[in-house]
């Protein structure tokens, strides 16, 4: 007969094996599993969370600081009042204070200060092929801290988890803007504009205006051609007139040069006469000559009177 197995021995063997496995895990992890300090938070995202799963990473500027632990669906009294709380777990040891060397996210006061400083969560695309998402946490000081948890009817979530506000992704912002655009009205305006343009293009007034414009352009073209033919003769006449004026100016210049020479000679003559009249002997001789000329003129006048009164005196002599 075969010997029956001892249950105590089997139990000891299994316990030893489990202990070895746990010891191996602790050795491999460097004992960190026993020292892990984690805190859970809740986030509410504006759009769909498709692609976000339990276990999806939570990062801060590329550093893995935690993971998604649960995704719930909370429906309020109104069927349209639906919220999707995403529970995340953050390793507090990843946020170490440079002053104290202790974790900064291990109490409520720390998370409140970080939220006031602009700590926000945002969905990011982890894989373009699979569509997997992850949560990126970073500081956005200029974004509002919108807390959704106060409007959620599930008190259990509000009491158990601190909320980290979220901001929409750029694609979600574009989607929200598109949702606010009245597409129907925009399409109606576009159709009305197209109809108005069609009426304008096919209107008789437009065709008449185009015909009148074409005729005006033809008249203008003929006018330009006529002016072009007349410009050359006018230009030739202007050139001839300019040449005549140029010659007249040259002749006037020659006459001015001649007059200038005459004036120079007259000035020289006057200077000579002035020098001559300035000599006293010359003036005395001129005075004597004038006296003699005066006496001769008087004698000639007497002779003329005698001849006029007594013409026979030329034959008989003076009485």
Rosetta blueprint (number, residue, H / E / L):
1 X L
2 X L
3 X L
4 X L
5 X L
6 X L
7 X H
8 X H
9 X H
10 X H
11 X H
12 X H
13 X H
14 X H
15 X H
16 X H
17 X H
18 X H
19 X H
20 X H
21 X H
22 X H
23 X H
24 X H
25 X H
26 X H
27 X H
28 X H
29 X H
30 X L
31 X L
32 X H
33 X H
34 X H
35 X H
36 X L
37 X L
38 X E
39 X E
40 X E
41 X E
42 X E
43 X E
44 X E
45 X L
46 X L
47 X L
48 X L
49 X L
50 X L
51 X L
52 X L
53 X L
54 X L
55 X L
56 X L
57 X E
58 X E
59 X E
60 X E
61 X L
62 X L
63 X E
64 X E
65 X E
66 X E
67 X E
68 X E
69 X E
70 X E
71 X E
72 X L
73 X L
74 X E
75 X E
76 X L
77 X L
78 X L
79 X L
80 X L
81 X L
82 X E
83 X E
84 X L
85 X E
86 X E
87 X E
88 X E
89 X E
90 X E
91 X E
92 X H
93 X H
94 X H
95 X L
96 X E
97 X L
98 X L
99 X L
100 X L
101 X L
102 X L
103 X E
104 X L
105 X L
106 X L
107 X L
108 X H
109 X H
110 X H
111 X H
112 X H
113 X H
114 X H
115 X H
116 X H
117 X L
118 X L
119 X E
120 X E
121 X E
122 X E
123 X E
124 X E
125 X E
126 X L
127 X L
128 X L
129 X L
130 X L
131 X L
132 X L
133 X E
134 X E
135 X E
136 X E
137 X E
138 X E
139 X E
140 X L
141 X L
142 X L
143 X L
144 X L
145 X L
146 X L
147 X L
148 X L
149 X H
150 X H
151 X H
152 X L
153 X L
154 X L
155 X H
156 X H
157 X H
158 X H
159 X H
160 X H
161 X L
162 X E
163 X E
164 X L
165 X L
166 X E
167 X L
168 X L
169 X L
170 X H
171 X H
172 X H
173 X H
174 X H
175 X H
176 X H
177 X H
178 X H
179 X H
180 X H
181 X L
182 X L
183 X H
184 X H
185 X H
186 X H
187 X H
188 X H
189 X H
190 X H
191 X H
192 X H
193 X H
194 X H
195 X H
196 X H
197 X H
198 X H
199 X H
200 X H
201 X H
202 X L
203 X L
204 X H
205 X H
206 X H
207 X H
208 X H
209 X H
210 X H
211 X H
212 X H
213 X H
214 X H
215 X H
216 X H
217 X H
218 X H
219 X H
220 X H
221 X H
222 X H
223 X H
224 X H
225 X H
226 X H
227 X H
228 X H
229 X H
230 X H
231 X H
232 X H
233 X H
234 X H
235 X H
236 X H
237 X H
238 X H
239 X H
240 X H
241 X H
242 X H
243 X H
244 X H
245 X H
246 X H
247 X H
248 X H
249 X H
250 X H
251 X H
252 X H
253 X H
254 X H
255 X H
256 X H
257 X H
258 X H
259 X H
260 X H
261 X H
262 X H
263 X H
264 X H
265 X H
266 X H
267 X H
268 X H
269 X H
270 X H
271 X H
272 X H
273 X H
274 X H
275 X H
276 X H
277 X H
278 X L
279 X L
280 X H
281 X H
282 X H
283 X H
284 X H
285 X H
286 X H
287 X H
288 X H
289 X H
290 X H
291 X H
292 X H
293 X H
294 X H
295 X H
296 X H
297 X H
298 X H
299 X H
300 X H
301 X H
302 X H
303 X H
304 X H
305 X H
306 X H
307 X H
308 X H
309 X H
310 X L
311 X L
312 X L
313 X H
314 X H
315 X H
316 X H
317 X L
318 X L
319 X L
